[in-house]
């Protein structure tokens, strides 16, 4: 059984063989993966040691103290938080060995081809088609939307309809799609911030080998649930220190600008601080539960809390800073590699936070998930549950 002392020993051996100051970042990350210190809860040979997930912090602290490079998790968050756990659970051994190492080291960026113009909140209504050819492989046609990092991605996790004669939650299959295929077209979607971190993706005759199918044919919705549950934990359950994240920026502004303080703003900030701390501690408990198995619907509650707090804190900050809160540095169309909620000005945070209640599952859908799967309330009536997808009105 691997314990903290064993991990410290292994980390020291890694640093002795590959000194952080003398080893290139990519070489160091590859060596770290091969030593089983990438994600210690993964199996041996796949970047892990079959150790408890909670012990990852031991490795991270030792490497940070040594000045070792990290894999820039903001840039590859979709791969780390969504693709990797799905491939680990449902992928073949060949898929795990091909994809997980370059995913973790950041050599290959991933994106997520799920939402469509007519299938966002009702994701199971997706219309992108995957048709099997004579050789047993798949040809995909359709359109996806709100795709983060598609302009950088080498690979995508994709769900497509393989049997329109079945009800919408069935007849879906999960694939890994090569984003360099000539049939893949990526177009930027400009946001309210002026940036284009999202994209729309058009798929025209994209050939996907059957070896890149994840899970069984027709089981894509079940496989996708692993992706979606991990996505919500990744968005809402990130580990932050006390008074970290956006509430930390707001508190810092309050301390630095006493001339702007009012009693009402003080009372509202105190409430937001308490709410943010409660959400942080709840996230810690969720991660402890996660260390015992796969994420459940509770992650939807964390994502809900994250979206509400981000919008309320950023709104408070703009109001507190008065006309200074309305400044914005640059409206030029840019293609950012990630989202930085704490390193930009208040105006950016206020505008970007509007998307938090949409991306990764709308707050309305997540409220239904919490009501039905966490609180056990009766589900909403669904008249389309047993109707073939091809017979649904569109």
Beta strands, then each sheet from edge to edge (+ up, - down):
strand 1: 110-113
strand 2: 129-132
strand 3: 138-144
strand 4: 155-161
strand 5: 172-178
strand 6: 184-189
strand 7: 198-208
strand 8: 213-214
sheet 1: 1+ 4+ 5- 8+
sheet 2: 2+ 3- 7+ 6-
end
